[in-house]
Amino acid sequence: MRVYFILFFLFLGLSSNAQKQEVQKAIEIFFEGFHQKDSVKIKTVCADKMILQSISESSVKGNKLSNESAAEFYKSIATIPSTMKFQEKILSYNIQIDGTMAHVWAPYEFYLNDKLSHTGVNTFTLFKEKDSWKIIYLIDTRRK
C-alpha cells in the first residue's frame, strides 16, 4: 500500500512539473517573438482578447497605470526599427497553476542598445485552451 501511495505522489509531482514547463514554454515563445519583432509568433501564445497593462513607477512623475489593446501591442512590435537593439532578460519564473489557469511572476531587466533601461516584474495570467496555454492578461511594472 505504501508503494502505491509513493507512486501516486511521484506521478502527481511529475505531472505538476510538466504543466509548469508548458506554461514557461508559452512565455518563452512570447519573448522569442518579441525579440524577433515577430507579432505573428507572439499571437500563437496569446488569447484574442488579451489584456495588457503597465505600471510606471517614478518618484518625480508619480506612478501611472496605462492600458494597451492587443492590436496596438502587435502593431508596436511590428514597427520597431531594425536598428533598435533590445532585450528583456527574465531573471526567474514563479509559476502557480490551478486547473486551467496559471499565473506567472517573472522579474526582468530590460536592455536597450546593451544598456540597462529599466527593471520590473511581468505577471502573466494564462488559460489552458484545449491543449495549449494562452496568455490572457499581462501587466508589468517599470522603474528606472
Backbone as ProteinMPNN parsed JSONL, in Angstrom:
{"seq_chain_A": "MRVYFILFFLFLGLSSNAQKQEVQKAIEIFFEGFHQKDSVKIKTVCADKMILQSISESSVKGNKLSNESAAEFYKSIATIPSTMKFQEKILSYNIQIDGTMAHVWAPYEFYLNDKLSHTGVNTFTLFKEKDSWKIIYLIDTRRK", "coords_chain_A": {"N_chain_A": [[0.823, -1.195, 0.0], [1.931, 1.211, 0.783], [3.77, 1.64, -1.273], [2.112, 2.205, -3.476], [1.061, 4.614, -2.605], [3.34, 6.248, -2.536], [4.05, 6.141, -5.264], [1.81, 7.411, -6.376], [2.058, 10.081, -5.43], [4.51, 10.709, -6.526], [3.919, 10.583, -9.28], [2.02, 12.652, -9.362], [3.624, 14.865, -8.721], [5.391, 14.862, -10.933], [3.58, 15.342, -13.001], [2.661, 17.906, -12.324], [5.047, 19.343, -12.615], [5.469, 19.047, -15.362], [3.289, 20.507, -16.374], [4.005, 23.074, -15.479], [6.301, 23.453, -17.004], [5.167, 23.586, -19.566], [3.694, 25.966, -19.367], [5.78, 27.812, -18.877], [7.127, 27.523, -21.292], [5.312, 28.692, -23.081], [5.526, 31.371, -22.295], [8.205, 31.785, -22.928], [8.113, 31.491, -25.727], [6.571, 33.727, -26.325], [8.447, 35.769, -25.661], [10.512, 35.118, -27.438], [9.301, 35.75, -29.881], [8.909, 38.462, -29.37], [11.562, 39.475, -29.166], [12.385, 38.891, -31.732], [10.829, 40.571, -33.104], [8.407, 39.695, -34.083], [5.246, 39.612, -34.494], [3.373, 37.74, -35.291], [4.312, 35.296, -34.312], [4.163, 35.832, -31.581], [1.397, 36.024, -31.27], [0.639, 33.36, -31.369], [0.695, 32.367, -28.815], [-1.026, 33.886, -27.376], [-4.217, 34.971, -26.205], [-7.081, 35.998, -28.105], [-8.374, 38.267, -27.055], [-6.547, 39.44, -25.301], [-5.458, 41.186, -22.398], [-3.544, 44.036, -21.711], [-1.447, 45.779, -19.532], [0.514, 48.372, -17.968], [2.563, 49.48, -15.303], [4.08, 52.331, -14.515], [6.644, 53.444, -12.51], [7.656, 56.24, -10.748], [9.451, 58.538, -8.872], [9.533, 61.191, -9.42], [7.637, 61.835, -11.496], [5.464, 60.51, -10.516], [3.338, 57.597, -10.004], [1.979, 55.62, -12.65], [-0.692, 54.074, -14.331], [-1.115, 52.365, -17.292], [-2.967, 51.382, -20.205], [-3.092, 49.073, -22.936], [-4.238, 48.012, -26.056], [-4.494, 44.727, -27.509], [-4.2, 44.807, -30.281], [-2.87, 47.27, -30.661], [-0.494, 46.666, -29.328], [0.587, 44.534, -30.916], [0.981, 45.93, -33.306], [2.868, 47.826, -32.479], [5.054, 46.166, -31.973], [5.611, 45.149, -34.519], [6.485, 47.438, -35.785], [8.901, 48.236, -34.745], [12.002, 49.755, -35.166], [14.556, 48.364, -37.268], [17.112, 48.953, -36.536], [17.107, 49.216, -33.842], [18.232, 47.789, -30.906], [17.267, 45.502, -28.514], [16.603, 43.834, -25.4], [14.775, 41.819, -23.264], [15.419, 40.504, -20.309], [14.552, 37.741, -18.576], [14.589, 37.046, -15.197], [13.748, 35.086, -13.394], [11.232, 32.527, -12.924], [8.169, 32.247, -11.349], [5.784, 30.032, -11.035], [2.396, 29.313, -10.792], [-0.286, 27.05, -10.735], [-3.686, 26.294, -11.238], [-5.782, 24.029, -12.162], [-7.113, 24.957, -15.163], [-6.005, 27.445, -15.179], [-3.209, 29.585, -14.968], [-0.633, 31.384, -13.272], [2.038, 33.593, -13.624], [4.891, 34.959, -12.225], [7.402, 37.055, -13.045], [10.336, 38.479, -12.662], [12.324, 41.0, -14.305], [14.946, 42.415, -16.411], [15.435, 45.136, -18.545], [17.087, 45.823, -21.492], [18.397, 48.291, -23.594], [20.015, 48.852, -26.523], [22.234, 47.51, -25.414], [22.435, 48.646, -22.868], [21.292, 48.944, -19.547], [17.972, 49.731, -19.268], [15.55, 49.726, -17.765], [13.939, 48.101, -14.946], [11.79, 45.56, -13.531], [8.741, 43.744, -12.92], [7.087, 41.203, -14.646], [3.789, 40.034, -14.823], [1.92, 37.311, -15.74], [-1.183, 35.989, -16.717], [-2.534, 32.972, -17.591], [-4.592, 30.845, -19.646], [-5.686, 27.563, -20.081], [-6.394, 26.461, -23.092], [-8.019, 24.112, -24.826], [-5.462, 22.143, -25.736], [-3.369, 23.866, -25.246], [-1.569, 26.546, -23.643], [-2.643, 29.856, -23.219], [-1.897, 33.296, -23.144], [-3.763, 35.492, -21.299], [-3.759, 37.776, -19.859], [-1.553, 40.389, -19.176], [0.521, 42.203, -17.154], [2.867, 44.66, -16.207], [5.526, 46.042, -14.206], [7.493, 49.011, -14.207], [10.545, 50.477, -13.63], [13.114, 52.913, -13.283]], "CA_chain_A": [[0.0, 0.0, 0.0], [2.822, 2.362, 0.867], [4.367, 1.824, -2.59], [1.114, 2.9, -4.296], [0.977, 5.976, -2.079], [4.545, 6.939, -3.006], [3.941, 6.281, -6.716], [0.782, 8.415, -6.649], [2.597, 11.422, -5.221], [5.575, 10.891, -7.51], [3.245, 10.9, -10.532], [1.414, 13.972, -9.195], [4.715, 15.844, -8.809], [5.871, 14.907, -12.318], [2.531, 15.979, -13.788], [2.696, 19.332, -11.985], [6.251, 19.896, -13.218], [5.243, 19.107, -16.813], [2.393, 21.641, -16.602], [4.784, 24.297, -15.302], [7.181, 23.583, -18.167], [4.328, 24.032, -20.69], [3.394, 27.381, -19.13], [7.018, 28.561, -19.093], [7.421, 27.49, -22.728], [4.453, 29.702, -23.714], [6.136, 32.683, -22.014], [9.444, 31.852, -23.698], [7.736, 31.741, -27.125], [6.188, 35.136, -26.345], [9.65, 36.606, -25.701], [11.222, 34.863, -28.698], [8.628, 36.594, -30.868], [9.175, 39.858, -29.002], [12.929, 39.816, -29.543], [12.479, 38.777, -33.19], [9.87, 41.555, -33.644], [7.511, 38.825, -34.845], [3.938, 39.62, -33.829], [2.674, 36.503, -35.641], [4.769, 34.292, -33.353], [3.607, 36.209, -30.278], [-0.041, 35.708, -31.293], [0.407, 31.918, -31.202], [0.563, 32.041, -27.387], [-1.879, 34.904, -26.758], [-5.648, 34.939, -26.478], [-7.517, 37.077, -28.995], [-8.753, 39.458, -26.292], [-5.559, 39.616, -24.236], [-5.431, 42.494, -21.731], [-2.18, 44.472, -21.423], [-1.317, 46.983, -18.712], [1.847, 48.662, -17.425], [2.642, 50.419, -14.183], [5.346, 53.065, -14.499], [6.908, 53.977, -11.173], [8.606, 57.34, -10.793], [9.328, 59.44, -7.727], [9.398, 62.547, -9.962], [6.379, 61.974, -12.234], [4.401, 59.748, -9.866], [3.046, 56.294, -10.58], [0.977, 55.717, -13.707], [-1.197, 52.838, -14.91], [-1.523, 52.557, -18.683], [-3.58, 50.242, -20.886], [-2.79, 48.957, -24.355], [-5.002, 46.927, -26.669], [-3.66, 43.724, -28.162], [-3.908, 45.292, -31.638], [-1.826, 48.303, -30.537], [0.738, 45.979, -28.947], [1.137, 43.837, -32.082], [1.435, 46.943, -34.259], [4.105, 48.418, -31.961], [6.127, 45.175, -32.164], [5.918, 45.062, -35.956], [7.057, 48.695, -36.294], [10.173, 48.554, -34.08], [13.05, 49.915, -36.185], [15.529, 47.269, -37.325], [18.359, 49.414, -35.924], [16.973, 49.225, -32.383], [18.606, 46.537, -30.262], [16.673, 45.435, -27.181], [16.479, 42.507, -24.803], [14.141, 41.716, -21.958], [16.021, 39.33, -19.682], [13.753, 37.216, -17.47], [15.511, 36.611, -14.148], [13.231, 33.855, -12.795], [9.813, 32.244, -13.133], [7.404, 31.656, -10.253], [4.59, 29.581, -11.754], [1.355, 28.682, -9.989], [-1.325, 26.525, -11.617], [-4.886, 25.7, -10.667], [-6.614, 23.538, -13.263], [-6.865, 25.562, -16.482], [-5.487, 28.8, -15.006], [-1.838, 29.674, -14.457], [-0.142, 32.729, -13.012], [3.499, 33.615, -13.67], [5.564, 36.148, -11.718], [8.709, 36.977, -13.708], [11.169, 39.686, -12.615], [13.105, 41.17, -15.536], [15.767, 43.59, -16.697], [15.26, 45.499, -19.948], [18.275, 46.465, -22.041], [18.239, 48.993, -24.866], [21.368, 49.045, -27.062], [23.159, 46.905, -24.443], [22.47, 49.385, -21.606], [20.106, 48.716, -18.727], [16.996, 50.806, -19.399], [14.677, 49.686, -16.599], [13.683, 46.786, -14.356], [10.441, 45.412, -13.017], [8.176, 42.402, -12.859], [5.97, 40.856, -15.52], [2.908, 38.978, -14.348], [1.108, 36.755, -16.807], [-2.231, 35.033, -16.4], [-2.76, 32.13, -18.758], [-5.749, 29.959, -19.652], [-5.418, 26.391, -20.914], [-7.434, 26.348, -24.109], [-7.804, 22.799, -25.452], [-4.199, 21.559, -25.281], [-2.275, 24.836, -25.185], [-1.715, 27.665, -22.727], [-2.741, 31.157, -23.885], [-1.793, 34.459, -22.267], [-4.994, 36.283, -21.341], [-3.537, 39.037, -19.151], [-0.155, 40.722, -18.914], [0.78, 43.502, -16.531], [4.274, 44.757, -15.788], [5.985, 47.262, -13.548], [8.703, 49.566, -14.85], [11.211, 51.519, -12.832], [14.489, 53.217, -13.72]], "C_chain_A": [[0.868, 1.261, 0.0], [3.458, 2.662, -0.488], [3.399, 2.565, -3.508], [0.997, 4.366, -3.895], [2.149, 6.808, -2.59], [4.474, 7.162, -4.512], [2.913, 7.339, -7.108], [1.354, 9.817, -6.517], [3.768, 11.723, -6.156], [4.967, 11.278, -8.854], [2.63, 12.298, -10.487], [2.465, 15.073, -9.325], [5.241, 15.984, -10.226], [4.86, 15.6, -13.226], [2.53, 17.485, -13.567], [3.899, 20.008, -12.644], [6.095, 20.02, -14.735], [4.332, 20.279, -17.163], [3.161, 22.955, -16.491], [5.718, 24.527, -16.493], [6.409, 24.056, -19.392], [4.012, 25.527, -20.572], [4.635, 28.223, -19.412], [7.366, 28.606, -20.574], [6.569, 28.527, -23.476], [5.038, 31.101, -23.509], [7.422, 32.848, -22.828], [9.162, 32.112, -25.179], [7.317, 33.199, -27.294], [7.428, 36.02, -26.482], [10.521, 36.336, -26.923], [10.629, 35.737, -29.796], [8.9, 38.069, -30.632], [10.564, 40.273, -29.473], [13.15, 39.746, -31.053], [11.572, 39.789, -33.907], [8.832, 40.864, -34.525], [6.16, 38.724, -34.133], [3.132, 38.361, -34.15], [3.043, 35.392, -34.649], [4.18, 34.574, -31.962], [2.136, 35.803, -30.199], [-0.315, 34.228, -31.063], [0.225, 31.528, -29.74], [-0.312, 33.043, -26.639], [-3.338, 34.703, -27.151], [-6.019, 36.143, -27.339], [-7.811, 38.373, -28.243], [-7.831, 39.662, -25.083], [-5.61, 41.05, -23.7], [-3.984, 42.821, -21.388], [-2.215, 45.762, -20.617], [0.124, 47.123, -18.255], [1.716, 49.661, -16.295], [4.03, 51.039, -14.225], [5.5, 53.696, -13.129], [7.974, 55.053, -11.268], [8.376, 58.235, -9.583], [9.131, 60.887, -8.189], [8.016, 62.752, -10.602], [5.197, 61.289, -11.541], [4.166, 58.428, -10.587], [1.896, 56.417, -11.581], [0.612, 54.327, -14.208], [-1.642, 53.13, -16.334], [-2.048, 51.25, -19.264], [-3.191, 50.264, -22.354], [-3.63, 47.813, -24.91], [-4.026, 45.939, -27.303], [-3.263, 44.196, -29.561], [-2.808, 46.35, -31.614], [-0.476, 47.662, -30.219], [1.379, 45.298, -30.157], [1.679, 44.824, -33.107], [2.753, 47.562, -33.791], [5.283, 47.466, -32.127], [6.572, 45.162, -33.619], [6.609, 46.309, -36.488], [8.334, 49.117, -35.55], [11.255, 48.662, -35.154], [14.088, 48.79, -36.115], [16.853, 47.659, -36.665], [18.298, 49.381, -34.393], [17.271, 47.832, -31.825], [18.016, 46.547, -28.844], [16.611, 43.988, -26.711], [15.797, 42.634, -23.453], [14.615, 40.397, -21.357], [15.175, 38.911, -18.478], [14.716, 36.607, -16.445], [15.063, 35.318, -13.473], [11.75, 33.725, -13.13], [9.235, 31.655, -11.852], [6.042, 31.318, -10.844], [3.655, 28.878, -10.782], [0.229, 28.276, -10.924], [-2.474, 25.983, -10.783], [-5.786, 25.297, -11.82], [-6.215, 24.16, -14.583], [-6.396, 27.009, -16.387], [-4.068, 28.728, -14.44], [-1.486, 31.142, -14.259], [1.38, 32.66, -12.949], [3.991, 34.977, -13.198], [6.989, 36.066, -12.239], [9.452, 38.315, -13.645], [12.052, 39.771, -13.866], [14.002, 42.398, -15.467], [15.615, 43.864, -18.195], [16.471, 46.3, -20.405], [17.952, 47.072, -23.4], [19.634, 49.353, -25.348], [22.433, 48.67, -26.034], [23.298, 47.663, -23.126], [21.168, 49.133, -20.853], [19.196, 49.934, -18.806], [16.098, 50.879, -18.164], [14.518, 48.245, -16.119], [12.23, 46.733, -13.905], [10.047, 43.956, -12.941], [7.075, 42.299, -13.901], [5.096, 39.873, -14.752], [1.986, 38.597, -15.5], [0.022, 35.89, -16.182], [-2.517, 34.287, -17.692], [-3.971, 31.23, -18.538], [-5.408, 28.78, -20.554], [-6.617, 26.166, -21.82], [-7.151, 25.098, -24.93], [-6.501, 22.223, -24.91], [-3.059, 22.555, -25.179], [-2.608, 25.977, -24.228], [-1.697, 28.967, -23.518], [-2.667, 32.268, -22.844], [-3.074, 35.272, -22.413], [-4.812, 37.651, -20.687], [-2.052, 39.212, -18.889], [-0.097, 42.114, -18.318], [2.229, 43.506, -16.076], [4.49, 46.048, -15.033], [7.256, 47.697, -14.253], [9.268, 50.65, -13.942], [12.646, 51.667, -13.332], [15.478, 52.759, -12.671]], "O_chain_A": [[0.575, 2.238, -0.689], [3.665, 3.829, -0.82], [3.814, 3.46, -4.245], [0.851, 5.245, -4.745], [1.965, 7.944, -3.028], [4.8, 8.247, -4.992], [3.123, 8.082, -8.067], [1.155, 10.654, -7.399], [3.984, 12.875, -6.531], [5.45, 12.207, -9.501], [2.71, 13.043, -11.464], [2.221, 16.095, -9.966], [5.509, 17.096, -10.68], [5.241, 16.358, -14.117], [2.411, 18.253, -14.521], [3.783, 21.115, -13.168], [6.548, 21.001, -15.324], [4.577, 20.975, -18.149], [2.987, 23.849, -17.319], [5.901, 25.661, -16.934], [6.93, 24.845, -20.18], [4.059, 26.258, -21.561], [4.553, 29.236, -20.107], [7.852, 29.627, -21.061], [7.057, 29.169, -24.406], [5.046, 31.918, -24.43], [7.693, 33.927, -23.354], [9.889, 32.87, -25.821], [7.666, 33.836, -28.287], [7.458, 36.919, -27.322], [11.205, 37.243, -27.398], [11.358, 36.385, -30.548], [9.097, 38.833, -31.576], [10.718, 41.314, -30.112], [14.0, 40.454, -31.593], [11.544, 39.859, -35.136], [8.434, 41.381, -35.569], [5.959, 37.86, -33.28], [2.287, 37.958, -33.351], [2.176, 34.639, -34.204], [3.755, 33.655, -31.262], [1.684, 35.296, -29.173], [-1.4, 33.873, -30.603], [-0.339, 30.473, -29.448], [-0.338, 33.049, -25.408], [-3.648, 34.317, -28.278], [-5.35, 37.177, -27.303], [-7.524, 39.46, -28.746], [-8.282, 40.01, -23.992], [-5.783, 42.002, -24.461], [-3.272, 41.981, -20.836], [-2.916, 46.711, -20.967], [0.863, 46.142, -18.163], [0.878, 50.562, -16.325], [5.032, 50.36, -13.998], [4.607, 54.392, -12.645], [9.06, 54.819, -11.799], [7.247, 58.64, -9.303], [8.621, 61.715, -7.434], [7.317, 63.716, -10.292], [4.051, 61.477, -11.948], [4.731, 58.179, -11.652], [0.969, 57.204, -11.391], [1.487, 53.503, -14.477], [-2.449, 54.031, -16.566], [-1.631, 50.161, -18.869], [-2.986, 51.325, -22.943], [-3.72, 46.754, -24.288], [-2.88, 46.279, -27.594], [-2.121, 44.008, -29.98], [-1.91, 46.329, -32.456], [0.554, 48.057, -30.765], [2.574, 45.461, -30.399], [2.724, 44.58, -33.711], [3.651, 47.798, -34.599], [6.399, 47.91, -32.395], [7.768, 45.164, -33.913], [7.255, 46.253, -37.534], [8.794, 50.247, -35.717], [11.406, 47.751, -35.969], [14.447, 48.329, -35.032], [17.631, 46.786, -36.278], [19.326, 49.504, -33.727], [16.654, 46.84, -32.213], [18.24, 47.482, -28.076], [16.572, 43.053, -27.51], [16.187, 43.444, -22.612], [14.26, 39.317, -21.831], [15.092, 39.635, -17.486], [15.547, 35.764, -16.782], [15.9, 34.534, -13.026], [11.105, 34.681, -13.561], [9.758, 30.671, -11.329], [5.24, 32.21, -11.12], [4.056, 27.974, -10.049], [-0.17, 29.045, -11.798], [-2.275, 25.311, -9.771], [-6.48, 26.138, -12.391], [-5.111, 23.927, -15.076], [-6.385, 27.725, -17.388], [-3.771, 27.922, -13.558], [-1.971, 32.02, -14.973], [1.943, 31.778, -12.301], [3.565, 36.015, -13.705], [7.713, 35.122, -11.92], [9.224, 39.188, -14.481], [12.473, 38.752, -14.413], [13.851, 43.275, -14.616], [15.66, 42.944, -19.01], [16.837, 47.309, -19.803], [17.315, 46.44, -24.244], [20.36, 50.076, -24.667], [23.396, 49.404, -25.813], [24.193, 47.356, -22.338], [20.087, 49.111, -21.442], [19.601, 51.042, -18.452], [15.907, 51.949, -17.586], [14.914, 47.299, -16.8], [11.533, 47.747, -13.902], [10.889, 43.059, -12.902], [6.236, 43.191, -14.025], [5.616, 38.97, -14.096], [1.364, 39.447, -16.138], [0.277, 35.148, -15.233], [-2.717, 34.89, -18.747], [-4.327, 30.9, -17.407], [-4.902, 28.967, -21.661], [-7.689, 25.746, -21.386], [-6.154, 25.035, -25.648], [-6.437, 21.85, -23.739], [-1.903, 22.156, -25.041], [-3.773, 26.325, -24.032], [-0.842, 29.163, -24.382], [-3.3, 32.188, -21.791], [-3.43, 35.691, -23.515], [-5.598, 38.57, -20.921], [-1.378, 38.287, -18.434], [-0.599, 43.077, -18.896], [2.753, 42.491, -15.62], [3.748, 47.017, -15.191], [7.992, 46.886, -14.816], [8.581, 51.592, -13.547], [13.294, 50.703, -13.739], [16.685, 52.923, -12.847]]}, "name": "protein", "num_of_chains": 1, "seq": "MRVYFILFFLFLGLSSNAQKQEVQKAIEIFFEGFHQKDSVKIKTVCADKMILQSISESSVKGNKLSNESAAEFYKSIATIPSTMKFQEKILSYNIQIDGTMAHVWAPYEFYLNDKLSHTGVNTFTLFKEKDSWKIIYLIDTRRK"}
